[in-house]
Amino acid sequence: MSAFSQQVVWITGASSGIGEALAIQLGKEGAKLILSARRRDELERVASQTTLPASSVLVLPLDITDTDSLPAHVATVQQHFGRIDYIFQNAGITQRSTVLDTDFSVYKRLMDINFFGVVALTKAVLPIMLRQRSGHFVVTSSVAGKLGTKQRSGYCASKHALHGFFDSLRAEIYEEGLGVTIVCPGYIKTPISLHALSGDGQQHGKMDDNQEQGMAVDGFAATLLKAVARKKEEVYIGGTEIYGIYLKRFFPKLLSRIVRKREGT
């Protein structure tokens, strides 16, 4: 039997990409799902693809940057299912602009979506899991959460911040029976680069070659779920770009030279 069978699993960023793939895979494994993102129509589409009965899927649109509204959404989930066993936090946005050309408002938006929204939802869910004395946070970081690259300064900073926060949280809640998994995807074939922010806050609107040629999102989801079931604390999933994490750790000057020579997009 799957580790996720009959488990209540909340997925943010569930309307596309990694979140959508996780929803479909978890549906096959018999989980009970809460699907969240901004667009109800897209969430309904994903819900229909899970093949789960309506009683096992709660479509719950939300804006992760509206942090004041999040406790009410958590209350809705608790009222509907009575508990929360896993929360997969995938909502996020990237950028394509140099530090010089990036308006400060873009940095604020990146942090609001990628970090502060995640922290706020975590804090809203945490008391429920502590009362249960069980629960698992799964947070989507990035290879960019372990190193920095051109034209991603704000994105990298927001993902680095997730590691500091959730490493601290993991230490605090371990004795309470709760867990944290941080996943660092490499190039996964999702539309994330299409929606990236340019320096003025407009959409980048282009699919990066590396993203286009990246790992299939369903394969990524299956690999991640196996890691979460094994209660892995941190997992790296992707292609050869994953080796950058180890270069950063053991050969930082070599990685620095490689990053300097690479194009930013």
Rosetta silent file (secondary structure, phi, psi, omega in degrees, C-alpha in Angstrom):
SEQUENCE: MSAFSQQVVWITGASSGIGEALAIQLGKEGAKLILSARRRDELERVASQTTLPASSVLVLPLDITDTDSLPAHVATVQQHFGRIDYIFQNAGITQRSTVLDTDFSVYKRLMDINFFGVVALTKAVLPIMLRQRSGHFVVTSSVAGKLGTKQRSGYCASKHALHGFFDSLRAEIYEEGLGVTIVCPGYIKTPISLHALSGDGQQHGKMDDNQEQGMAVDGFAATLLKAVARKKEEVYIGGTEIYGIYLKRFFPKLLSRIVRKREGT
SCORE:     score description
SCORE:     0.000 S_00000001
   1 L     0.000  139.993  179.883    0.000    0.000    0.000 S_00000001
   2 L   -63.894  146.878  175.850    1.237    3.496   -0.836 S_00000001
   3 L   -63.627  -17.933 -175.529    2.496    5.673    2.008 S_00000001
   4 L  -102.926    0.005 -179.517    0.014    8.312    0.785 S_00000001
   5 L   -61.468  125.379  179.411   -3.118    6.162    0.653 S_00000001
   6 L    66.036    9.153  175.949   -5.955    7.918    2.531 S_00000001
   7 L   -84.091  143.777  178.597   -3.537   10.646    3.651 S_00000001
   8 E   -87.964  116.168 -172.043   -4.722   14.258    3.477 S_00000001
   9 E  -123.460  121.860  178.088   -2.310   16.088    1.188 S_00000001
  10 E  -100.336  128.727  179.831   -2.399   19.829    0.477 S_00000001
  11 E  -121.596  120.120  171.230   -0.668   20.988   -2.726 S_00000001
  12 E   -96.305  159.512 -173.090   -0.036   24.637   -3.517 S_00000001
  13 L    64.765   32.343 -170.322    0.891   25.665   -7.043 S_00000001
  14 L   -83.870   -1.803 -173.448   -1.386   22.798   -8.076 S_00000001
  15 L   -86.364   -7.761 -179.197   -2.689   24.338  -11.314 S_00000001
  16 L  -165.718  172.652  171.102    0.360   23.503  -13.458 S_00000001
  17 H    55.813 -133.311 -176.509    3.860   22.055  -13.586 S_00000001
  18 H   -61.216  -43.643 -178.934    5.186   20.205  -10.552 S_00000001
  19 H   -61.339  -42.637  178.077    2.042   20.769   -8.484 S_00000001
  20 H   -62.920  -45.638 -179.287   -0.211   19.369  -11.192 S_00000001
  21 H   -62.389  -39.782  177.148    2.007   16.311  -11.674 S_00000001
  22 H   -63.759  -41.547  179.598    2.049   15.654   -7.927 S_00000001
  23 H   -59.981  -45.532 -178.682   -1.736   15.883   -7.767 S_00000001
  24 H   -64.723  -44.351 -179.661   -2.164   13.327  -10.540 S_00000001
  25 H   -66.876  -43.239  179.602    0.376   10.926   -9.031 S_00000001
  26 H   -66.604  -32.808  174.380   -0.995   11.270   -5.500 S_00000001
  27 H   -60.798  -41.646  177.919   -4.497   10.680   -6.843 S_00000001
  28 H   -63.575  -28.939 -177.709   -3.297    7.370   -8.280 S_00000001
  29 L   -91.380    5.912  171.546   -1.892    6.501   -4.857 S_00000001
  30 L    83.227   21.823  177.986   -5.219    7.094   -3.145 S_00000001
  31 L   -76.866  162.910  168.422   -4.530   10.323   -1.276 S_00000001
  32 E  -100.782  129.045 -165.622   -7.156   12.871   -0.296 S_00000001
  33 E  -116.029  142.126  163.532   -6.216   16.164   -1.929 S_00000001
  34 E  -113.727  121.995 -177.320   -6.497   19.885   -1.358 S_00000001
  35 E  -110.104  120.683 -177.238   -5.565   21.713   -4.563 S_00000001
  36 E  -129.004  140.758  171.676   -4.595   25.369   -4.285 S_00000001
  37 L  -174.497 -172.783 -177.468   -3.470   28.079   -6.694 S_00000001
  38 L   -81.390  -32.278 -169.447   -5.051   31.309   -7.892 S_00000001
  39 L   -97.911  109.041 -179.221   -7.078   29.997  -10.856 S_00000001
  40 H   -60.882  -41.534 -176.771  -10.146   27.956   -9.937 S_00000001
  41 H   -60.762  -39.991  178.809  -10.755   26.811  -13.516 S_00000001
  42 H   -70.821  -35.751  176.555   -7.287   25.305  -13.780 S_00000001
  43 H   -64.954  -40.301  177.241   -7.621   23.659  -10.378 S_00000001
  44 H   -62.539  -38.912  177.568  -10.918   22.117  -11.470 S_00000001
  45 H   -61.773  -46.325  179.488   -9.183   20.802  -14.584 S_00000001
  46 H   -63.775  -42.184  179.367   -6.447   19.193  -12.495 S_00000001
  47 H   -57.422  -39.952 -179.174   -9.020   17.769  -10.062 S_00000001
  48 H   -67.807  -24.990 -179.928  -10.810   16.075  -12.963 S_00000001
  49 H   -81.480  -15.023 -178.502   -7.543   14.446  -14.044 S_00000001
  50 L   -75.804  -19.614 -178.121   -6.954   12.828  -10.663 S_00000001
  51 L    62.935   13.096  175.997   -9.927   10.431  -11.181 S_00000001
  52 L   -79.807  153.566  174.320  -10.617   10.688   -7.430 S_00000001
  53 L   -64.802  154.410 -177.028  -14.211   10.925   -6.166 S_00000001
  54 H   -56.975  -31.699 -179.067  -15.399   14.452   -5.462 S_00000001
  55 H   -68.711  -15.374 -177.263  -15.396   13.758   -1.726 S_00000001
  56 H  -101.354    1.512 -179.390  -11.632   13.175   -1.855 S_00000001
  57 E  -132.341  124.476  173.852  -10.673   16.454   -3.566 S_00000001
  58 E  -110.709  115.446  174.795  -11.101   19.969   -2.206 S_00000001
  59 E   -86.359  118.555 -172.460  -10.466   22.730   -4.728 S_00000001
  60 L  -133.498   86.075  178.585   -9.327   25.726   -2.684 S_00000001
  61 L   -62.735  141.948  174.736   -8.171   28.776   -4.667 S_00000001
  62 L  -157.242  160.764  173.783   -5.879   31.136   -2.788 S_00000001
  63 L  -109.766  111.331 -174.624   -3.317   33.875   -3.281 S_00000001
  64 L   -62.216  -21.824  179.534   -0.184   32.903   -1.347 S_00000001
  65 L   -82.661  -12.924  175.913    0.810   36.568   -1.049 S_00000001
  66 L   -87.435   74.828 -170.202   -2.426   37.401    0.801 S_00000001
  67 H   -65.080  -28.656  179.731   -0.982   36.139    4.057 S_00000001
  68 H   -65.939  -23.972 -177.856   -3.825   37.474    6.201 S_00000001
  69 H   -85.443  -13.109 -170.842   -6.259   35.145    4.408 S_00000001
  70 H   -66.430  -41.185  177.181   -4.263   31.961    4.942 S_00000001
  71 H   -56.468  -36.416  178.466   -5.488   31.021    8.458 S_00000001
  72 H   -66.243  -38.243  176.910   -9.067   31.024    7.146 S_00000001
  73 H   -65.410  -39.976  177.408   -8.062   28.685    4.307 S_00000001
  74 H   -61.865  -41.526  177.909   -6.395   26.373    6.814 S_00000001
  75 H   -61.739  -37.764  177.535   -9.603   26.354    8.860 S_00000001
  76 H   -62.705  -43.949  178.842  -11.552   25.392    5.712 S_00000001
  77 H   -62.735  -45.574 -178.609   -9.231   22.441    5.111 S_00000001
  78 H   -63.495  -39.650  178.720   -9.488   21.305    8.725 S_00000001
  79 H   -66.217  -36.358 -176.318  -13.272   21.531    8.656 S_00000001
  80 H   -75.091  -47.176 -173.609  -13.439   19.562    5.396 S_00000001
  81 H  -111.331  -17.888  177.792  -10.971   16.741    6.149 S_00000001
  82 L    85.798  -11.158 -178.902  -10.297   17.032    9.873 S_00000001
  83 L  -163.780  169.668  173.772   -6.525   16.841    9.541 S_00000001
  84 L  -137.463  115.960 -177.413   -3.528   17.673    7.322 S_00000001
  85 L   -93.722  -37.976  179.286   -0.916   14.946    6.859 S_00000001
  86 E  -138.326  145.190  167.264    1.289   16.483    4.159 S_00000001
  87 E  -130.890  120.312  177.963    1.632   19.912    2.618 S_00000001
  88 E  -100.719  113.148 -177.021    3.563   20.256   -0.645 S_00000001
  89 E  -102.482  105.687 -175.087    4.430   23.917   -1.205 S_00000001
  90 L  -116.430  -10.169 -178.201    5.201   24.502   -4.891 S_00000001
  91 L   -58.666  130.974 -179.054    3.903   28.013   -5.562 S_00000001
  92 L  -174.684  164.037 -179.847    6.766   30.066   -6.922 S_00000001
  93 L  -145.842  148.848 -178.794    8.067   32.422   -9.572 S_00000001
  94 L  -115.469 -171.243 -178.443   11.508   33.058  -11.063 S_00000001
  95 E  -142.566  165.740  174.971   13.215   35.971  -12.834 S_00000001
  96 L  -143.954   78.301 -179.218   15.356   36.824  -15.865 S_00000001
  97 L  -165.575  147.170  177.902   17.184   40.092  -15.170 S_00000001
  98 L   -72.831  162.756  176.910   20.516   41.398  -13.899 S_00000001
  99 L   -57.801  -44.185 -178.486   20.847   43.048  -10.503 S_00000001
 100 L   -59.426  -38.632 -173.247   21.447   46.406  -12.206 S_00000001
 101 L   -94.679    1.776 -176.513   18.286   46.147  -14.300 S_00000001
 102 L   -94.096  119.971  175.646   15.956   44.686  -11.643 S_00000001
 103 L   -66.085  144.358 -177.255   13.499   47.068  -10.034 S_00000001
 104 H   -59.341  -30.253  179.260   13.340   46.668   -6.267 S_00000001
 105 H   -61.957  -29.568  177.623    9.614   45.871   -6.511 S_00000001
 106 H   -67.033  -41.782  176.900   10.542   42.691   -8.386 S_00000001
 107 H   -61.071  -40.562  179.776   12.687   41.539   -5.465 S_00000001
 108 H   -64.240  -41.638 -179.779    9.795   42.184   -3.104 S_00000001
 109 H   -66.248  -42.003  178.046    7.401   40.168   -5.273 S_00000001
 110 H   -58.556  -45.172 -179.531    9.849   37.267   -5.530 S_00000001
 111 H   -70.017  -36.900  179.344   10.246   37.151   -1.758 S_00000001
 112 H   -61.666  -42.770 -177.659    6.509   37.553   -1.126 S_00000001
 113 H   -80.364  -50.393 -169.881    5.647   34.549   -3.305 S_00000001
 114 H   -80.891  -26.028 -175.884    8.661   32.282   -2.852 S_00000001
 115 H  -121.404  -62.949 -172.559    9.445   32.888    0.816 S_00000001
 116 H   -63.096  -38.486  177.391    7.014   34.943    2.909 S_00000001
 117 H   -64.069  -40.355  178.254    3.909   33.229    1.529 S_00000001
 118 H   -64.603  -44.481  178.677    5.428   29.818    2.195 S_00000001
 119 H   -62.048  -44.347 -178.131    6.399   30.827    5.726 S_00000001
 120 H   -62.752  -43.133  179.667    2.940   32.237    6.449 S_00000001
 121 H   -68.750  -37.683  176.819    1.143   29.092    5.281 S_00000001
 122 H   -59.651  -46.352 -179.874    3.580   26.908    7.211 S_00000001
 123 H   -64.483  -31.733  179.164    2.903   28.848   10.409 S_00000001
 124 H   -73.533  -33.509 -178.929   -0.849   28.529    9.852 S_00000001
 125 H   -83.310  -31.552 -171.708   -0.648   24.739    9.334 S_00000001
 126 H   -52.921  -46.615 -178.945    1.935   24.008   12.037 S_00000001
 127 H   -58.153  -35.146  178.478   -0.401   24.142   15.101 S_00000001
 128 H   -64.698  -46.836 -179.413   -2.662   21.497   13.518 S_00000001
 129 H   -66.037  -35.834  177.767    0.241   19.128   12.877 S_00000001
 130 H   -65.239  -39.315  177.063    1.598   19.704   16.377 S_00000001
 131 H   -65.990  -36.353  178.049   -1.784   18.758   17.869 S_00000001
 132 H   -71.468  -25.460 -168.940   -1.829   15.659   15.663 S_00000001
 133 L    58.366   35.372  174.363    1.803   14.897   16.591 S_00000001
 134 L  -163.211  154.476  178.854    2.254   13.969   12.946 S_00000001
 135 E   147.462  158.735 -174.129    2.652   15.745    9.633 S_00000001
 136 E  -144.613  126.634  175.151    5.177   16.470    6.927 S_00000001
 137 E   -96.491  128.298  176.275    6.193   19.676    5.152 S_00000001
 138 E  -120.845  118.600 -170.295    7.511   19.276    1.593 S_00000001
 139 E  -119.379  126.955  177.829    9.029   22.445    0.196 S_00000001
 140 E   -86.950  108.626  172.057   10.113   23.039   -3.390 S_00000001
 141 L   -96.534 -128.000 -177.668   13.391   24.917   -3.442 S_00000001
 142 L  -176.129  161.794  165.806   15.758   24.639   -6.438 S_00000001
 143 H   -54.473  -32.829  177.916   19.347   23.969   -7.375 S_00000001
 144 H   -67.674   -9.452  173.373   19.344   27.785   -7.243 S_00000001
 145 H   -81.902   -6.687 -179.370   18.660   27.426   -3.532 S_00000001
 146 L  -115.166  -13.881 -179.922   22.167   26.022   -3.125 S_00000001
 147 L  -153.999  167.087 -179.221   24.144   28.293   -5.487 S_00000001
 148 L  -112.115  144.763  178.240   23.803   31.575   -7.378 S_00000001
 149 L  -135.724  167.285 -178.450   23.667   32.169  -11.138 S_00000001
 150 L   -61.000  144.869  173.229   23.349   35.118  -13.491 S_00000001
 151 L    61.212   21.503  178.699   20.009   36.917  -13.847 S_00000001
 152 L  -132.378   22.380 -169.478   18.466   34.972  -10.940 S_00000001
 153 H   -55.343  -47.621 -179.378   19.628   37.063   -7.959 S_00000001
 154 H   -70.949  -38.978  177.932   16.209   37.495   -6.355 S_00000001
 155 H   -62.797  -48.518  179.064   15.079   33.972   -7.180 S_00000001
 156 H   -59.563  -43.591 -179.447   18.267   32.483   -5.743 S_00000001
 157 H   -61.169  -42.220 -178.436   17.959   34.621   -2.617 S_00000001
 158 H   -66.601  -36.966 -179.999   14.354   33.520   -2.015 S_00000001
 159 H   -75.632  -37.144  173.119   15.245   29.852   -2.412 S_00000001
 160 H   -58.112  -40.443 -178.095   18.332   30.138   -0.192 S_00000001
 161 H   -61.880  -36.419  178.469   16.044   31.637    2.464 S_00000001
 162 H   -58.998  -39.463 -178.712   13.787   28.581    2.376 S_00000001
 163 H   -64.155  -44.605  178.969   16.696   26.356    3.372 S_00000001
 164 H   -60.946  -45.436 -177.832   17.541   28.452    6.408 S_00000001
 165 H   -65.689  -50.503 -172.888   13.928   28.585    7.575 S_00000001
 166 H   -78.101  -25.512  170.606   13.034   24.936    7.049 S_00000001
 167 H   -64.184  -40.901  177.515   16.318   23.547    8.380 S_00000001
 168 H   -65.497  -45.215  179.480   15.547   25.481   11.572 S_00000001
 169 H   -60.574  -43.328 -179.157   11.938   24.281   11.629 S_00000001
 170 H   -56.239  -43.591 -179.963   13.009   20.664   11.133 S_00000001
 171 H   -65.140  -35.847 -177.171   15.221   20.837   14.213 S_00000001
 172 H   -72.788  -32.530 -170.990   12.426   22.375   16.293 S_00000001
 173 H  -106.152   -0.800 -175.923    9.688   19.868   15.401 S_00000001
 174 H   -56.139  -47.066 -177.006   11.619   16.602   15.137 S_00000001
 175 H   -68.984  -12.957  178.687   10.739   15.479   18.692 S_00000001
 176 H   -90.952    0.726  177.823    7.072   16.196   17.953 S_00000001
 177 L    86.901   12.690 -179.429    6.963   13.577   15.210 S_00000001
 178 E  -101.444  156.867 -179.080    6.862   16.039   12.296 S_00000001
 179 E  -131.389  162.527  177.070    9.123   16.055    9.252 S_00000001
 180 E  -136.214  129.026  170.243   10.498   18.388    6.587 S_00000001
 181 E  -119.621  125.421  173.400   11.690   17.509    3.097 S_00000001
 182 E  -104.854  124.301  179.165   13.327   20.194    0.953 S_00000001
 183 E  -108.447  134.067  179.394   13.482   19.301   -2.737 S_00000001
 184 E  -114.157   93.728  176.879   15.915   20.997   -5.120 S_00000001
 185 E   -72.451  147.691  167.014   14.790   20.475   -8.722 S_00000001
 186 L   -90.035 -133.067  178.329   17.184   21.037  -11.566 S_00000001
 187 L   -81.923  109.989  177.293   15.804   21.657  -15.055 S_00000001
 188 E  -115.058  139.366 -174.832   12.258   20.271  -15.079 S_00000001
 189 L   -76.257   86.391  177.821   10.032   20.722  -18.131 S_00000001
 190 L  -132.692  169.883 -179.713    7.508   23.189  -16.703 S_00000001
 191 H   -84.595   19.135 -173.281    6.295   26.644  -17.804 S_00000001
 192 H   -59.588  -37.369 -178.818    8.201   28.428  -15.016 S_00000001
 193 H   -71.782  -27.177  177.250   10.467   30.362  -17.391 S_00000001
 194 L   -61.789  -36.718 -175.623    7.456   31.608  -19.397 S_00000001
 195 L   -96.490    6.221 -179.810    6.129   33.337  -16.288 S_00000001
 196 L   -59.843  150.746  179.374    9.508   34.608  -15.050 S_00000001
 197 E   -88.081  131.874  170.300    9.715   38.272  -14.096 S_00000001
 198 L   -81.022  176.438 -175.869   11.794   40.653  -16.177 S_00000001
 199 L   -59.167  -28.638  179.999   13.581   43.565  -14.551 S_00000001
 200 L   -95.274    5.789  178.192   10.516   45.790  -14.813 S_00000001
 201 L    93.024   -4.757  177.287    8.156   43.141  -13.453 S_00000001
 202 L   -77.914  162.050  178.821    6.715   42.095  -16.804 S_00000001
 203 E   -70.861  138.726  176.273    6.574   38.433  -17.842 S_00000001
 204 L   -61.523  -45.753  171.872    9.663   37.049  -19.552 S_00000001
 205 L    73.107   16.439 -179.945    7.370   35.130  -21.914 S_00000001
 206 L  -130.145  144.176  175.693    9.989   32.739  -23.300 S_00000001
 207 L   -89.155  117.929  178.772   10.646   29.054  -22.737 S_00000001
 208 L   -65.877  146.049  178.252   14.309   28.540  -21.850 S_00000001
 209 H   -59.566  -43.544 -179.616   16.129   25.847  -23.832 S_00000001
 210 H   -61.680  -38.376  178.637   17.308   24.136  -20.644 S_00000001
 211 H   -68.336  -42.759 -179.852   13.744   24.057  -19.332 S_00000001
 212 H   -60.052  -35.265 -177.178   12.386   22.769  -22.640 S_00000001
 213 L   -97.181   12.253 -174.845   14.894   19.909  -22.564 S_00000001
 214 L   -76.090  179.231 -179.702   14.470   19.249  -18.848 S_00000001
 215 E   -63.146  140.827  177.965   13.277   16.204  -16.968 S_00000001
 216 L   -62.529  138.132 -171.691    9.658   15.161  -17.554 S_00000001
 217 H   -68.362  -30.302  178.861    7.483   16.482  -14.747 S_00000001
 218 H   -70.243  -35.660  175.602    5.726   13.151  -14.098 S_00000001
 219 H   -65.996  -38.988  176.167    9.085   11.440  -13.610 S_00000001
 220 H   -60.512  -46.925 -177.198   10.089   14.199  -11.209 S_00000001
 221 H   -61.431  -43.332 -179.590    6.890   13.781   -9.193 S_00000001
 222 H   -63.119  -41.485  179.396    7.321   10.020   -8.882 S_00000001
 223 H   -65.527  -42.037  179.908   10.926   10.414   -7.713 S_00000001
 224 H   -63.682  -43.901 -177.466    9.982   13.072   -5.167 S_00000001
 225 H   -63.580  -35.633  175.746    7.164   11.017   -3.681 S_00000001
 226 H   -63.457  -40.475  179.833    9.509    8.074   -3.152 S_00000001
 227 H   -66.972  -40.820  179.334   11.927   10.377   -1.328 S_00000001
 228 H   -66.156  -41.535  178.440    9.168   11.834    0.856 S_00000001
 229 H   -60.343  -30.246  177.970    7.875    8.353    1.712 S_00000001
 230 L   -87.566    2.340  178.385   11.418    7.536    2.908 S_00000001
 231 L    60.676   38.732  175.404   11.397   10.765    4.948 S_00000001
 232 L   -65.330  140.592 -179.630   14.435   12.188    3.180 S_00000001
 233 L   -80.919  -36.116 -179.983   15.429   15.581    4.577 S_00000001
 234 E  -147.475  138.718 -176.349   16.794   17.000    1.310 S_00000001
 235 E  -141.794  139.765  179.405   16.671   15.636   -2.221 S_00000001
 236 E  -113.875  125.443 -175.793   18.133   16.790   -5.553 S_00000001
 237 E  -131.731  125.685  178.562   16.266   15.780   -8.723 S_00000001
 238 L   161.065 -151.695 -179.914   17.250   16.586  -12.300 S_00000001
 239 L  -103.094 -144.717 -176.077   20.064   16.054  -14.789 S_00000001
 240 H   -65.848  -18.898  178.665   23.761   16.887  -14.783 S_00000001
 241 H   -61.650  -21.399  177.693   22.995   20.385  -13.447 S_00000001
 242 H   -60.954  -29.576 -178.636   22.559   18.718  -10.035 S_00000001
 243 H   -62.984  -19.767  177.330   26.335   18.270   -9.905 S_00000001
 244 H   -58.663  -31.921  178.883   26.603   22.030   -9.431 S_00000001
 245 H   -63.023  -41.421 -178.793   25.509   21.510   -5.823 S_00000001
 246 H   -75.626  -33.324  174.384   28.488   19.231   -5.191 S_00000001
 247 H   -63.062  -41.087  178.552   30.867   21.537   -7.048 S_00000001
 248 H   -59.690  -38.933 -176.356   29.704   24.364   -4.782 S_00000001
 249 H   -74.565  -42.914 -170.529   30.438   22.235   -1.732 S_00000001
 250 H  -108.270  -27.373 -178.094   33.806   20.771   -2.726 S_00000001
 251 L  -135.312   63.305 -172.489   35.172   22.916   -5.591 S_00000001
 252 H   -61.240  -35.543  179.414   33.614   26.376   -5.182 S_00000001
 253 H   -67.108  -37.541  176.806   36.187   28.212   -7.319 S_00000001
 254 H   -63.128  -45.513  178.213   35.603   25.841  -10.214 S_00000001
 255 H   -61.406  -40.272 -179.703   31.860   26.391   -9.991 S_00000001
 256 H   -59.333  -41.751  178.219   32.409   30.152   -9.853 S_00000001
 257 H   -65.079  -41.402 -179.932   34.335   30.031  -13.137 S_00000001
 258 H   -62.783  -45.317 -178.940   31.630   27.913  -14.774 S_00000001
 259 H   -63.520  -40.031  179.758   28.862   30.271  -13.635 S_00000001
 260 H   -61.321  -33.925 -175.026   30.742   33.345  -14.901 S_00000001
 261 H   -85.431  -18.633 -176.959   31.063   31.835  -18.376 S_00000001
 262 L   -77.954  147.849  172.758   27.467   30.669  -18.714 S_00000001
 263 L   -69.945  155.130 -175.946   24.806   32.797  -20.346 S_00000001
 264 L   -81.751  -15.539 -178.327   22.151   34.063  -17.969 S_00000001
 265 L  -120.495    0.000    0.000   19.087   32.789  -19.863 S_00000001
